[in-house]
Amino acid sequence: MLIKIIGAIILIWLAFLLFGWVFKALGTLIVIALIVTAGVAVFGAIKGKSGQRHIKP
């Protein structure tokens, strides 16, 4: 009986460990995506001001 309880505690601990890794990775990816998106927006704004593009008929 004691071995089953210890096994259940270990399984629950491993599940929480796995969920923690997943959420940490997702948080890191979200931060990277925000930085890249902001960089692309700034680059587009700077590049757009330097050369005016017109639609040719």
C-alpha positions as CSV (number, residue, x, y, z in Angstrom):
1,M,0.0,0.0,0.0
2,L,2.8,2.4,0.8
3,I,4.5,1.7,-2.5
4,K,1.3,2.6,-4.4
5,I,1.1,5.9,-2.5
6,I,4.7,6.8,-3.2
7,G,4.2,5.8,-6.8
8,A,1.2,8.0,-7.1
9,I,3.1,10.9,-5.5
10,I,6.0,10.4,-8.0
11,L,3.6,10.4,-11.0
12,I,1.8,13.5,-9.8
13,W,5.2,15.2,-9.3
14,L,6.3,14.2,-12.8
15,A,3.1,15.5,-14.3
16,F,3.5,18.9,-12.6
17,L,7.2,19.0,-13.7
18,L,6.1,18.3,-17.3
19,F,3.4,21.0,-17.2
20,G,5.9,23.4,-15.8
21,W,8.4,22.8,-18.6
22,V,5.6,23.2,-21.2
23,F,4.3,26.5,-19.8
24,K,7.8,27.8,-19.4
25,A,8.6,27.0,-23.0
26,L,5.4,28.5,-24.2
27,G,6.1,31.7,-22.3
28,T,9.5,31.9,-23.8
29,L,8.2,31.4,-27.3
30,I,5.5,34.1,-26.7
31,V,8.2,36.6,-25.6
32,I,10.3,35.8,-28.6
33,A,7.3,36.2,-30.9
34,L,6.5,39.6,-29.4
35,I,10.1,40.8,-29.8
36,V,10.2,39.6,-33.5
37,T,6.8,41.1,-34.3
38,A,7.8,44.5,-32.8
39,G,11.1,44.4,-34.7
40,V,9.4,43.7,-38.0
41,A,6.9,46.5,-37.3
42,V,9.6,49.0,-36.5
43,F,11.7,47.9,-39.6
44,G,8.6,48.2,-41.8
45,A,7.8,51.7,-40.4
46,I,11.4,52.9,-41.0
47,K,11.6,51.2,-44.4
48,G,8.2,52.6,-45.4
49,K,9.2,56.2,-44.7
50,S,12.4,56.2,-46.7
51,G,10.8,55.2,-50.0
52,Q,7.3,56.1,-51.1
53,R,5.6,53.3,-53.0
54,H,2.9,54.1,-55.4
55,I,0.5,51.7,-57.2
56,K,1.1,51.9,-60.9
57,P,-2.1,51.9,-63.0
